[in-house]
C-alpha cells in the first residue's frame, strides 16, 4: 500500500507501563495480530519477532501497544511503506531489537533513527537468503510483487528502498509461517510451497493495493498452506476483501487450506 504520513517515526519512545506478553504454551508458537499487517510471533523458547509493526494503525485495539510490549528480539519489515514500517524505529530504539529487512531499507531506517548497531549485515539480507536468527528460528526472504519506498516524514524526500519482500519463518519443532507482505499472487509462490512446508500463511486479502480474496485463495493453493490467516483488510474503506470471501474462494477451488480468522488483538497458538 502507498505510504501514509509517517508520524510514528517522530514520536518519542518512553518506557510506559508494561503490556505483558503471555508466555508461550509449551511446544507452541503464539501469534498475535495487531491489525493490518502487524503481528508478533513468540516461540516456545521465548524469542519474540515483530513483523511490519504498525501497531498504532486505525484498527488497533491499543494504539500505544508498541510502547508497552516488554520484549522484542527481532523486527521484520517487508517493505518501506509507512503502514508496514509503522512504529519500527521507536520500537527498535526502546527494545534493542535487531532489524531484518533488505539492505536498502535497513540503511534508510538507520538514517531515520534506527540503532545502527542493531541494523547490520548480520540480519540484513535479500531475496533468496536465509538468516539464522537463533538455534530455534530462521527466516528465509522470498519475493513479493509490490513497490517499496520510504519517507521519514512529510518534509523528507521519498527514497526507493529495494525490493518488497515476504518472509518464511521456520521454528524448530514448530510451525513454518509465511508472511506474504503486500503482494499480488505470483507464480513464485509455487516455489515457496515447493521449498517450504507452510503451516500458517499470513496473507493480504484487502485488494486495491494487494491481492484480493480470489488472489489470496490462488496463492494459498500454490503455496499449499495448511491454514490462512487473513490480514491487510478493512483498515481503510478501500481494502474491501473479507475472510468470508476468502473462505468462499478456497472452497470454490477445492483447496485443502482452511481460514483461521483472527480478531485484532487476539493471540493464537500454532
Secondary structure, DSSP 8 states (H G I E B T S, - for coil): ------GGGGS-----S-B------TT--EEEE-STT-EEEE-TT--EEEES--TTSTT-S-TTGGGTBS--SEEE-S-SSHHHHTTHHHHHHHH--EEEEEHHHHHHHHHTT--GGGSSTTTEE-TT-EEE-SSSEEEEEEE--S--EE-SSTTS--EE----EEEEEEETTS-EEEE--S----THHHHHHHHS--SEEEEE-B-SSS-BHHHHHHHHHHHT-SEEEEES-SSSTT----HHHHHHHHHHHT-S-EE----TT-EEE-
